[in-house]
Amino acid sequence: MDTSDLVAAPGWHATLPTAGSDVPATPTGARGGLRSLLSATLVTGGLTELAWVGAHALLYPLGARTEQLRPDGRYRPGVQPPAVRALFADDPLAARIPVVLVHGLVDNRSVFTVMRRSLRRRGFAQVCTWNYSPLLRDVESAAAALGAHIEEICQETGHERVHVVGHSLGGLVARYLVQRLGGDRRVESLVTLGTPHGGTLWAHMLPTSLVRQLRPGSRLLRELAEPAPGCRTPVTAVYSDMDQMLVPSRVGRCDHPDLQVRNVLVRGVGHMSLPIHRAVVDEVAATLAGRRTVPAGNHPASDSTAVA
């Protein structure tokens, strides 16, 4: 494992894991303070989740229609603050690659209200969202529709590839596209937020055809576990230890021997709060800017990153 992948806040140290384990982030100092710290983290995360769910409910009607991609010339690295220019120092052209945000189940683009604005402020010039029908019946048809939408974006912008960020089910839709439908030809990188790559036990609560696909061991998940040689799209799977929709939380990891994967663990962040959490947005921006890389052939089971 490359220890350069570990991310920790000042005053913290990362304990190297054994193969297959997550990277725990623990504060320097007495262990006695860990319990109170975790309690504060859980309380803060819970309050943030409740506040954002309320705000999102108000924003939801405004996100009913798919947003059109409108490049904005004001958002260029050359006219941004030093911190933004530094983000694209290695590859200034990365700021121009279109970014497509894909929402989760029974949701719409309003969940990305904060992330969309934050990515544009960080210098990404072409950020748009994509809505799929709330009456969606299966992941496969949504993935095909996403592929068609990405083709339209490439034709409109002249770019051959795009970045995709998927929240919850949106991440699974995008993964199916790149892994099973040849979407890796168009998707430069994929970031998933709170996506049930391993299914979730909550999926046993509803008998709909789509939700059944999210059950652990479903036909869809078995298909995604099949070999995927030559898949060119690197995947960053961000998951939280406080995600109430992913049970158990480790199902948010993407573990596939043929994929280039980084699994990023965040602590104390609720499912709906992932797209608005500052550390998550920073991680997404750094990944899309090319500042987070995964060597070809990396085995995901030994590659976890902790973001405090």
C-alpha positions in Angstrom: 0.0 0.0 0.0 1.3 3.5 -0.9 1.2 5.6 2.3 1.0 8.7 0.1 -2.6 7.9 -0.4 -3.4 8.5 3.3 -5.1 11.8 4.1 -5.4 13.0 7.6 -6.0 16.4 9.3 -3.3 18.1 11.2 -2.9 16.7 14.7 -4.0 13.2 13.5 -2.1 10.1 12.6 -3.2 7.3 10.4 -2.6 3.7 11.6 -1.6 1.5 8.7 -4.2 -1.3 8.2 -3.7 -4.9 7.4 -4.7 -6.0 3.9 -8.4 -5.7 3.4 -9.1 -3.3 6.3 -10.1 0.3 6.4 -7.7 3.0 7.4 -8.7 4.3 10.8 -8.0 7.9 11.7 -7.3 8.5 15.4 -6.3 11.7 17.2 -2.9 12.0 18.8 -3.1 12.1 22.5 -5.0 10.0 25.1 -7.3 7.3 23.9 -9.8 8.5 26.6 -10.8 11.4 24.4 -11.7 9.2 21.4 -15.2 8.3 22.7 -16.1 12.0 23.3 -14.7 13.0 20.0 -16.7 10.3 18.2 -19.8 11.3 20.0 -19.4 14.9 19.0 -18.8 13.8 15.4 -21.9 11.7 15.4 -24.0 14.5 16.9 -22.7 17.0 14.5 -23.2 14.7 11.5 -26.7 13.9 12.6 -27.7 17.5 13.0 -26.2 18.3 9.6 -28.1 15.5 8.0 -31.4 16.6 9.5 -30.8 20.2 8.4 -29.8 19.3 4.9 -32.8 16.9 4.5 -35.1 19.8 5.4 -33.4 22.2 3.0 -33.3 19.6 0.3 -37.1 19.0 0.7 -37.6 22.7 -0.1 -35.2 22.6 -3.1 -36.6 19.4 -4.5 -39.3 20.9 -6.7 -36.7 23.2 -8.3 -34.7 20.3 -9.5 -37.4 18.5 -11.5 -36.0 19.2 -14.9 -32.6 18.1 -16.3 -30.1 21.0 -16.4 -28.6 22.0 -19.7 -24.8 22.2 -20.0 -23.8 25.9 -20.2 -20.1 26.5 -20.3 -19.2 29.6 -18.3 -16.0 31.4 -19.5 -15.7 33.1 -16.1 -14.6 29.9 -14.5 -11.1 29.5 -15.7 -7.9 28.6 -13.7 -6.1 31.7 -14.9 -8.6 34.1 -13.3 -9.1 32.1 -10.1 -7.5 32.6 -6.6 -4.1 30.9 -6.1 -5.7 27.9 -4.3 -7.9 27.2 -7.3 -5.0 27.6 -9.8 -2.9 25.2 -7.7 -5.6 22.6 -8.0 -5.0 22.5 -11.8 -1.3 23.2 -11.8 -0.4 19.8 -13.2 -3.1 19.8 -15.8 -4.8 23.2 -16.5 -7.0 21.6 -19.2 -8.6 19.3 -16.6 -10.8 22.3 -15.6 -12.5 22.2 -19.0 -13.6 18.6 -19.0 -17.4 18.4 -18.5 -18.6 17.1 -15.2 -21.9 15.2 -15.0 -23.6 14.8 -11.6 -26.1 11.9 -11.3 -28.6 11.8 -8.3 -29.9 8.8 -6.4 -33.2 6.9 -6.0 -36.4 9.0 -5.8 -34.3 12.2 -6.0 -33.3 14.8 -8.6 -30.5 17.3 -9.3 -31.4 19.5 -6.3 -29.2 17.2 -4.1 -26.2 18.6 -6.0 -27.1 22.3 -5.4 -24.1 22.8 -3.1 -21.6 20.5 -4.9 -22.4 22.0 -8.3 -21.7 25.5 -7.1 -18.6 24.4 -5.1 -17.1 22.7 -8.1 -17.6 25.7 -10.3 -16.0 27.9 -7.6 -13.0 25.6 -7.6 -12.5 26.2 -11.3 -14.5 23.5 -13.2 -16.0 25.3 -16.1 -18.6 22.8 -17.3 -20.7 21.2 -14.6 -24.2 19.9 -15.2 -26.6 17.5 -13.7 -28.7 14.7 -15.2 -32.2 13.6 -14.0 -33.6 10.2 -14.6 -37.2 9.2 -14.2 -38.5 8.5 -10.6 -40.4 5.6 -12.2 -37.1 3.9 -13.2 -37.5 0.1 -13.3 -33.9 -1.1 -13.5 -30.3 0.1 -13.4 -29.5 -1.2 -16.9 -32.0 1.1 -18.7 -30.8 4.1 -16.7 -27.2 3.3 -17.5 -28.1 3.2 -21.2 -29.9 6.6 -21.0 -26.9 8.1 -19.1 -24.7 6.9 -21.9 -26.8 8.6 -24.5 -26.8 11.8 -22.5 -23.0 11.7 -22.2 -22.8 11.3 -26.0 -24.9 14.4 -26.5 -22.6 16.3 -24.1 -19.5 15.2 -26.0 -21.1 16.3 -29.3 -22.1 19.7 -27.9 -18.8 20.5 -26.2 -16.3 18.8 -28.5 -14.8 16.9 -25.6 -14.3 13.2 -26.1 -14.6 12.3 -22.4 -16.4 13.5 -19.2 -16.2 13.1 -15.5 -19.1 11.5 -13.7 -20.1 11.9 -10.0 -22.9 9.7 -8.8 -24.7 9.8 -5.5 -26.2 6.6 -4.1 -28.0 4.7 -6.9 -26.6 7.2 -9.4 -23.1 5.8 -8.7 -24.3 2.3 -9.5 -25.9 3.5 -12.7 -22.7 5.1 -13.8 -20.6 2.1 -12.8 -22.8 -0.2 -14.8 -22.4 2.1 -17.8 -18.5 2.1 -17.7 -18.2 -1.6 -16.7 -20.8 -3.3 -18.7 -21.9 -1.0 -21.6 -18.5 0.3 -22.8 -18.9 3.7 -21.1 -15.3 3.7 -20.1 -14.7 5.0 -23.6 -16.3 8.3 -22.6 -15.9 8.5 -18.8 -12.6 9.9 -17.8 -13.2 9.2 -14.1 -16.1 8.1 -11.9 -16.7 9.2 -8.3 -19.4 7.5 -6.3 -20.9 8.9 -3.1 -22.7 6.5 -0.7 -23.3 4.0 -3.5 -24.4 0.4 -2.5 -21.7 -1.4 -4.5 -22.3 -4.5 -2.3 -26.0 -4.0 -2.0 -27.8 -2.9 1.2 -30.0 -4.8 3.7 -32.6 -2.0 3.5 -33.4 -3.2 0.0 -35.2 -6.2 1.5 -37.8 -3.7 2.8 -39.4 -2.9 -0.6 -40.4 -5.5 -3.3 -40.1 -3.3 -6.4 -38.0 -4.6 -9.2 -35.4 -1.7 -8.9 -34.9 -2.0 -5.2 -34.5 -5.8 -5.5 -31.5 -5.1 -7.7 -29.9 -3.4 -4.6 -30.1 -6.5 -2.4 -26.8 -8.2 -1.6 -26.2 -11.0 -4.0 -28.7 -9.8 -6.6 -28.4 -10.7 -10.2 -27.3 -7.2 -11.0 -24.5 -7.2 -8.4 -23.4 -10.6 -9.5 -23.1 -9.3 -13.0 -21.0 -6.3 -11.8 -18.8 -8.8 -9.9 -17.9 -10.6 -13.2 -14.5 -9.9 -14.9 -14.1 -6.5 -16.4 -10.7 -6.7 -18.2 -9.5 -3.5 -19.8 -12.0 -1.1 -18.1 -10.3 2.2 -18.5 -12.3 4.4 -16.0 -10.7 4.8 -12.6 -13.3 4.6 -9.8 -13.2 6.5 -6.5 -15.8 5.2 -4.0 -16.6 7.6 -1.1 -18.5 5.9 1.7 -19.3 6.9 5.3 -19.3 5.0 8.6 -22.6 6.9 9.4 -24.5 6.2 6.2 -27.9 5.1 7.4 -28.9 3.9 4.0 -26.0 1.5 3.5 -26.2 -1.5 5.9 -23.6 -2.5 6.7 -21.5 0.6 5.8 -18.7 -1.4 4.1 -21.1 -2.1 1.1 -20.2 1.4 0.0 -16.7 0.1 -1.0 -16.1 -0.9 -4.6 -14.0 -4.1 -4.5 -13.3 -5.5 -7.9 -9.9 -7.0 -9.0 -10.2 -5.7 -12.5 -11.0 -2.1 -11.7 -8.8 0.8 -10.7 -10.4 1.8 -7.4 -9.7 4.1 -4.5 -12.1 3.5 -1.5 -12.4 6.7 0.6 -13.8 6.5 4.1 -15.3 9.6 5.7 -16.5 9.6 9.3 -19.6 11.0 10.8 -21.4 12.0 7.5 -25.0 11.0 6.8 -26.1 9.6 3.4 -27.8 12.8 2.2 -25.0 15.0 3.5 -22.3 13.4 1.4 -22.7 15.8 -1.6 -22.5 18.8 0.7 -19.7 17.8 3.1 -16.6 20.0 2.7 -14.1 17.1 2.9 -16.1 15.1 0.4 -16.3 18.1 -2.1 -12.6 18.6 -1.7 -11.9 14.9 -2.4 -14.2 15.0 -5.5 -12.5 18.2 -6.8 -9.0 16.8 -6.2 -10.0 13.5 -8.0 -11.5 15.2 -11.0 -8.5 17.5 -11.3 -6.2 14.5 -11.5 -4.5 14.9 -8.2 -5.7 11.5 -6.9 -4.4 8.6 -9.0 -4.7 4.8 -8.8 -1.9 2.7 -10.4 -3.2 0.3 -13.1 -3.9 -3.1 -11.6 -4.4 -1.8 -8.1 -6.3 -4.2 -5.8 -9.1 -2.3 -4.1 -9.2 -4.5 -1.0 -5.8 -3.1 0.2 -6.4 0.5 -0.9 -8.5 2.5 1.6 -8.1 6.2 2.4 -9.5 8.0 5.4 -10.6 11.6 5.2 -11.0 13.3 8.6 
